[in-house]
Each structure stands twice: as C-alpha cells, then as structure tokens.
Amino acid sequence: MLRLVEDALRDAGLSARSVAELATVDTKAGEPGILGAAERLGVPLTTYSAEELARVDVPNPSGAALAAVGTPSVAEAAALARGGQLLVPKRTSSARPARATCAVVRRTGRGPLPAVEPGAGVEVGTEAGRDRAAEGGPGPGCTR
C-alpha cells in the first residue's frame, strides 16, 4: 500500500512529505498494511463509516466496494470526505487481482491527500495532505 501511495503522489508531482493523514472506512482501521503505511509516513489514520463515505460524490463508484463494505467508494470517498480537489482518480495496484487502489486529493490550503483501498473484497482509504513548504519541505507542485 505504501508503494501505491508513493507512486500515485510521485506521478502527481507531489512529495510524500506533504502527506497529512491516511483515511479509510472504519471497518478497515486495523488492517496491518494501512497501519504500517500511516506509521511509515508518520501520519494519523482517520476513519469514516460506510454511511459517511456513501454520501460523498465520487467519479468512479464501484459495485465491488458497495457489496464488500456498503459504500460505492472507499479510496476516493475517504480522500474527498472533507472536501478538496481530486488530483489522481482511483488507481489500482499492479498485482492481479488488484490488491489496493489509491486516489489523491488536494484540500484547499492543506496539500494532497491520498486514499488507498486493498482489493479482494477489502477496501481502505488513505488521505494525505499537509503542505510542508513552510517547513522547508516540498509544497504544492513539488514531487511526491
């Protein structure tokens, strides 16, 4: 999952140092891959109920997500739950079947937010978005 987040950020021209938090559906809060990614990135994990995520308008809803956790989106919805601009639409990992998906959102004044969702009926969202330009790190428009 961490590699998928880092790849999505890099492809969007953003730095992993700008990640503020990871987000997912609450039923996946204990997933080792998500917890490990949050720890490696040094960010908190935020969770949302499936009902909260189902209320978020997303460009790429999924019947599989709806069947698995009761919401048509986890990755994009978790990243967009508190608003923002979608920079990287949901993308899947290269494993087949796909093991994770990721979306990146930039919140107004907060930087990018990635969301990750593991596959095989399990969905997770990670969101990241702290702008560290003021801390001497990469800011908007930098690589991540």
Backbone as CSV, one residue per row, in Angstrom:
resi,resn,N_x,N_y,N_z,CA_x,CA_y,CA_z,C_x,C_y,C_z
1,MET,0.805,-1.188,0.000,0.000,0.000,0.000,0.849,1.253,0.000
2,LEU,1.906,1.209,0.780,2.776,2.379,0.843,3.355,2.689,-0.533
3,ARG,3.777,1.665,-1.264,4.331,1.871,-2.604,3.286,2.487,-3.539
4,LEU,2.046,2.019,-3.464,0.986,2.562,-4.311,0.753,4.041,-4.008
5,VAL,0.716,4.394,-2.728,0.546,5.802,-2.338,1.715,6.627,-2.850
6,GLU,2.927,6.154,-2.618,4.112,6.895,-3.057,4.143,7.047,-4.576
7,ASP,3.780,5.996,-5.308,3.748,6.083,-6.774,2.704,7.087,-7.255
8,ALA,1.522,7.061,-6.647,0.462,7.997,-7.044,0.895,9.437,-6.774
9,LEU,1.513,9.653,-5.651,1.979,11.000,-5.311,3.075,11.451,-6.270
10,ARG,4.015,10.570,-6.523,5.109,10.904,-7.445,4.558,11.243,-8.827
11,ASP,3.629,10.435,-9.311,3.047,10.681,-10.624,2.279,12.003,-10.684
12,ALA,1.776,12.454,-9.531,1.066,13.729,-9.466,2.022,14.897,-9.218
13,GLY,3.327,14.602,-9.091,4.307,15.645,-8.845,4.290,16.144,-7.417
14,LEU,3.988,15.265,-6.456,3.884,15.644,-5.049,4.867,14.852,-4.199
15,SER,5.211,15.385,-3.055,6.139,14.734,-2.140,5.408,13.951,-1.061
16,ALA,5.931,12.785,-0.684,5.372,12.011,0.426,5.439,12.812,1.714
17,ARG,6.321,13.781,1.763,6.436,14.642,2.955,5.221,15.547,3.112
18,SER,4.395,15.668,2.092,3.210,16.519,2.194,1.984,15.769,2.723
19,VAL,2.118,14.490,2.959,1.008,13.686,3.459,0.655,14.132,4.885
20,ALA,-0.628,14.408,5.116,-1.084,14.826,6.443,-1.754,13.685,7.190
21,GLU,-2.471,12.827,6.493,-3.151,11.718,7.141,-3.550,10.679,6.114
22,LEU,-3.863,9.485,6.594,-4.432,8.423,5.779,-5.870,8.255,6.250
23,ALA,-6.754,7.877,5.357,-8.160,7.694,5.736,-8.720,6.433,5.114
24,THR,-9.669,5.812,5.812,-10.291,4.586,5.337,-11.675,4.430,5.934
25,VAL,-12.370,3.415,5.517,-13.638,3.043,6.126,-13.319,2.449,7.499
26,ASP,-14.155,2.712,8.476,-13.857,2.316,9.850,-13.645,0.822,10.040
27,THR,-14.259,-0.006,9.219,-14.094,-1.454,9.360,-12.700,-1.930,8.971
28,LYS,-11.902,-1.077,8.348,-10.549,-1.447,7.929,-9.469,-0.774,8.773
29,ALA,-9.858,-0.146,9.864,-8.915,0.607,10.692,-7.798,-0.255,11.272
30,GLY,-8.012,-1.555,11.393,-6.998,-2.439,11.948,-6.149,-3.158,10.920
31,GLU,-6.328,-2.857,9.635,-5.555,-3.513,8.575,-4.065,-3.229,8.759
32,PRO,-3.235,-4.272,8.859,-1.800,-4.057,9.061,-1.143,-3.197,7.980
33,GLY,-1.549,-3.368,6.725,-0.948,-2.580,5.648,-1.247,-1.099,5.776
34,ILE,-2.444,-0.778,6.203,-2.832,0.622,6.372,-2.120,1.220,7.571
35,LEU,-2.139,0.476,8.667,-1.465,0.961,9.874,0.031,1.138,9.620
36,GLY,0.623,0.188,8.891,2.048,0.280,8.574,2.362,1.473,7.690
37,ALA,1.494,1.737,6.704,1.706,2.884,5.819,1.609,4.188,6.605
38,ALA,0.619,4.294,7.478,0.473,5.502,8.295,1.701,5.688,9.186
39,GLU,2.174,4.604,9.771,3.356,4.689,10.630,4.593,5.110,9.841
40,ARG,4.809,4.491,8.687,5.980,4.835,7.864,5.935,6.276,7.392
41,LEU,4.721,6.773,7.095,4.568,8.162,6.649,4.531,9.140,7.821
42,GLY,4.373,8.613,9.036,4.334,9.456,10.225,3.079,10.307,10.316
43,VAL,1.939,9.726,9.899,0.678,10.466,9.887,-0.413,9.676,10.609
44,PRO,-1.443,10.357,11.078,-2.552,9.645,11.724,-3.435,8.947,10.703
45,LEU,-4.190,7.979,11.182,-5.187,7.286,10.366,-6.560,7.810,10.766
46,THR,-7.315,8.312,9.796,-8.667,8.810,10.010,-9.635,7.799,9.418
47,THR,-10.728,7.524,10.125,-11.710,6.575,9.606,-13.079,7.226,9.471
48,TYR,-13.846,6.689,8.540,-15.212,7.131,8.273,-16.104,5.907,8.203
49,SER,-17.350,6.060,8.609,-18.300,4.957,8.471,-18.655,4.793,6.993
50,ALA,-19.145,3.617,6.647,-19.576,3.380,5.262,-20.689,4.351,4.889
51,GLU,-21.540,4.674,5.846,-22.629,5.629,5.584,-22.077,7.007,5.238
52,GLU,-21.043,7.453,5.964,-20.427,8.747,5.662,-19.811,8.737,4.270
53,LEU,-19.083,7.674,3.949,-18.426,7.590,2.644,-19.449,7.493,1.510
54,ALA,-20.561,6.825,1.749,-21.589,6.675,0.713,-22.207,8.018,0.333
55,ARG,-22.125,9.010,1.203,-22.687,10.333,0.915,-21.743,11.219,0.106
56,VAL,-20.515,10.762,-0.103,-19.526,11.548,-0.843,-19.666,11.247,-2.333
57,ASP,-19.820,12.295,-3.136,-19.929,12.146,-4.591,-18.545,11.862,-5.156
58,VAL,-18.403,10.752,-5.866,-17.121,10.359,-6.444,-17.276,10.069,-7.929
59,PRO,-16.205,10.244,-8.706,-16.296,9.992,-10.147,-16.234,8.521,-10.535
60,ASN,-15.727,7.663,-9.645,-15.516,6.260,-10.007,-16.099,5.305,-8.967
61,PRO,-17.419,5.262,-8.820,-18.012,4.339,-7.842,-17.784,2.890,-8.260
62,SER,-17.862,1.994,-7.280,-17.574,0.583,-7.528,-18.648,-0.305,-6.914
63,GLY,-19.204,-1.180,-7.726,-20.154,-2.166,-7.217,-19.497,-3.127,-6.244
64,ALA,-18.225,-3.435,-6.477,-17.499,-4.338,-5.580,-17.355,-3.712,-4.194
65,ALA,-17.050,-2.433,-4.145,-16.928,-1.742,-2.856,-18.277,-1.717,-2.149
66,LEU,-19.317,-1.442,-2.905,-20.656,-1.398,-2.326,-21.021,-2.755,-1.715
67,ALA,-20.736,-3.831,-2.429,-21.044,-5.167,-1.932,-20.180,-5.548,-0.734
68,ALA,-18.922,-5.121,-0.731,-17.990,-5.522,0.317,-18.173,-4.760,1.617
69,VAL,-18.363,-3.446,1.533,-18.398,-2.645,2.762,-19.586,-1.696,2.857
70,GLY,-20.476,-1.703,1.857,-21.676,-0.896,1.947,-21.550,0.539,1.486
71,THR,-20.512,0.840,0.721,-20.351,2.169,0.142,-19.776,2.008,-1.261
72,PRO,-20.214,2.801,-2.223,-19.708,2.645,-3.587,-18.281,3.149,-3.783
73,SER,-17.682,3.698,-2.749,-16.296,4.161,-2.862,-15.659,4.201,-1.489
74,VAL,-14.407,3.795,-1.434,-13.623,3.972,-0.210,-12.460,4.911,-0.505
75,ALA,-11.634,4.583,-1.491,-10.423,5.370,-1.759,-10.755,6.834,-2.064
76,GLU,-11.544,7.070,-3.092,-11.868,8.452,-3.457,-12.723,9.123,-2.383
77,ALA,-13.707,8.396,-1.853,-14.591,8.991,-0.854,-13.848,9.360,0.419
78,ALA,-12.923,8.510,0.862,-12.169,8.816,2.081,-11.303,10.049,1.883
79,ALA,-10.705,10.176,0.712,-9.869,11.344,0.434,-10.707,12.604,0.296
80,LEU,-11.896,12.481,-0.289,-12.758,13.630,-0.549,-13.738,13.943,0.580
81,ALA,-13.750,13.149,1.633,-14.759,13.281,2.687,-14.833,14.676,3.291
82,ARG,-13.720,15.343,3.398,-13.722,16.696,3.967,-13.454,17.753,2.900
83,GLY,-13.766,17.404,1.668,-13.614,18.350,0.576,-12.245,18.282,-0.065
84,GLY,-12.108,18.986,-1.163,-10.832,19.027,-1.851,-10.983,18.798,-3.339
85,GLN,-9.847,18.829,-4.004,-9.791,18.645,-5.456,-9.112,17.317,-5.750
86,LEU,-9.775,16.472,-6.523,-9.215,15.179,-6.883,-8.070,15.395,-7.867
87,LEU,-6.863,15.021,-7.465,-5.685,15.150,-8.328,-5.390,13.864,-9.076
88,VAL,-5.554,12.734,-8.401,-5.326,11.420,-9.008,-6.576,10.589,-8.743
89,PRO,-7.362,10.305,-9.788,-8.529,9.437,-9.593,-8.080,8.062,-9.108
90,LYS,-9.021,7.315,-8.593,-8.736,5.974,-8.083,-7.890,5.201,-9.088
91,ARG,-6.806,4.636,-8.599,-5.955,3.780,-9.422,-5.671,2.507,-8.650
92,THR,-5.412,1.436,-9.383,-5.213,0.141,-8.733,-3.740,-0.246,-8.710
93,SER,-3.429,-1.114,-7.782,-2.078,-1.655,-7.708,-1.843,-2.562,-8.908
94,SER,-0.593,-2.887,-9.158,-0.258,-3.719,-10.319,-0.498,-5.199,-10.067
95,ALA,-0.682,-5.618,-8.817,-0.943,-7.033,-8.511,-2.257,-7.454,-9.147
96,ARG,-2.345,-8.704,-9.572,-3.582,-9.223,-10.140,-4.005,-10.455,-9.370
97,PRO,-5.201,-10.473,-8.809,-6.123,-9.353,-8.850,-5.556,-8.165,-8.064
98,ALA,-6.073,-6.990,-8.385,-5.578,-5.776,-7.739,-5.697,-5.911,-6.225
99,ARG,-4.653,-5.540,-5.519,-4.638,-5.646,-4.064,-4.968,-4.338,-3.381
100,ALA,-4.882,-3.221,-4.106,-5.135,-1.922,-3.492,-5.487,-0.900,-4.554
101,THR,-6.166,0.151,-4.134,-6.397,1.298,-5.004,-6.012,2.555,-4.242
102,CYS,-5.770,3.611,-4.982,-5.329,4.859,-4.371,-5.900,6.032,-5.141
103,ALA,-6.280,7.078,-4.430,-6.711,8.336,-5.023,-6.006,9.451,-4.264
104,VAL,-5.726,10.544,-4.940,-5.043,11.670,-4.302,-5.909,12.908,-4.432
105,VAL,-6.103,13.591,-3.328,-6.912,14.799,-3.272,-6.085,15.905,-2.634
106,ARG,-6.244,17.117,-3.150,-5.632,18.281,-2.509,-6.746,19.053,-1.828
107,ARG,-6.582,19.277,-0.549,-7.538,20.093,0.188,-7.113,21.537,0.089
108,THR,-8.071,22.415,0.037,-7.784,23.840,-0.037,-6.891,24.236,1.123
109,GLY,-5.710,24.740,0.793,-4.781,25.201,1.809,-4.126,24.114,2.624
110,ARG,-4.334,22.831,2.284,-3.783,21.759,3.100,-2.867,20.815,2.346
111,GLY,-2.831,20.849,1.031,-1.957,19.943,0.300,-2.678,18.693,-0.161
112,PRO,-1.936,17.662,-0.645,-2.540,16.466,-1.227,-2.980,15.446,-0.191
113,LEU,-3.958,14.652,-0.558,-4.480,13.596,0.301,-4.633,12.314,-0.492
114,PRO,-3.803,11.272,-0.258,-4.008,10.018,-0.973,-4.966,9.099,-0.232
115,ALA,-5.634,8.273,-0.958,-6.501,7.276,-0.333,-6.190,5.922,-0.931
116,VAL,-6.113,4.911,-0.111,-5.749,3.572,-0.555,-6.829,2.592,-0.161
117,GLU,-7.031,1.618,-1.018,-8.040,0.604,-0.755,-7.490,-0.758,-1.167
118,PRO,-7.285,-1.697,-0.233,-6.817,-3.020,-0.629,-7.931,-3.798,-1.319
119,GLY,-7.565,-4.664,-2.235,-8.554,-5.395,-3.015,-9.049,-6.664,-2.349
120,ALA,-9.546,-7.573,-3.140,-10.078,-8.858,-2.687,-11.183,-8.675,-1.657
121,GLY,-12.096,-7.755,-1.927,-13.226,-7.540,-1.039,-12.922,-6.670,0.161
122,VAL,-11.698,-6.203,0.274,-11.311,-5.353,1.391,-10.978,-3.976,0.836
123,GLU,-11.497,-2.927,1.458,-11.243,-1.586,0.939,-10.722,-0.685,2.039
124,VAL,-9.755,0.138,1.697,-9.146,1.044,2.650,-8.900,2.362,1.973
125,GLY,-9.001,3.423,2.681,-8.673,4.730,2.109,-7.578,5.384,2.921
126,THR,-6.629,5.996,2.256,-5.648,6.794,2.965,-5.723,8.188,2.410
127,GLU,-5.596,9.143,3.241,-5.566,10.504,2.738,-4.364,11.202,3.317
128,ALA,-3.745,12.037,2.500,-2.572,12.764,2.924,-2.683,14.171,2.423
129,GLY,-2.180,15.144,3.158,-2.342,16.467,2.616,-1.672,17.623,3.290
130,ARG,-0.712,17.421,4.148,-0.094,18.578,4.776,0.893,19.223,3.828
131,ASP,0.831,20.518,3.688,1.762,21.276,2.862,2.960,21.631,3.735
132,ARG,4.090,21.042,3.435,5.260,21.279,4.261,6.208,22.315,3.680
133,ALA,5.758,23.094,2.732,6.622,24.106,2.132,7.133,25.056,3.210
134,ALA,6.285,25.400,4.159,6.693,26.323,5.213,7.727,25.683,6.150
135,GLU,7.793,24.354,6.160,8.743,23.644,6.996,10.036,23.314,6.229
136,GLY,10.173,23.870,5.040,11.357,23.603,4.251,11.233,22.379,3.374
137,GLY,10.080,21.712,3.427,9.857,20.524,2.613,9.093,20.870,1.352
138,PRO,8.815,19.882,0.541,8.093,20.118,-0.699,6.695,20.646,-0.444
139,GLY,6.250,21.519,-1.269,4.904,22.055,-1.173,4.137,21.741,-2.440
140,PRO,3.031,22.433,-2.667,2.256,22.186,-3.869,3.099,22.341,-5.125
141,GLY,2.935,21.433,-6.050,3.676,21.492,-7.295,5.024,20.802,-7.232
142,CYS,5.424,20.324,-6.046,6.697,19.594,-5.913,6.435,18.113,-6.109
143,THR,7.495,17.329,-6.140,7.309,15.895,-6.363,6.911,15.204,-5.082
144,ARG,6.069,14.232,-5.252,5.637,13.422,-4.118,5.120,12.118,-4.639
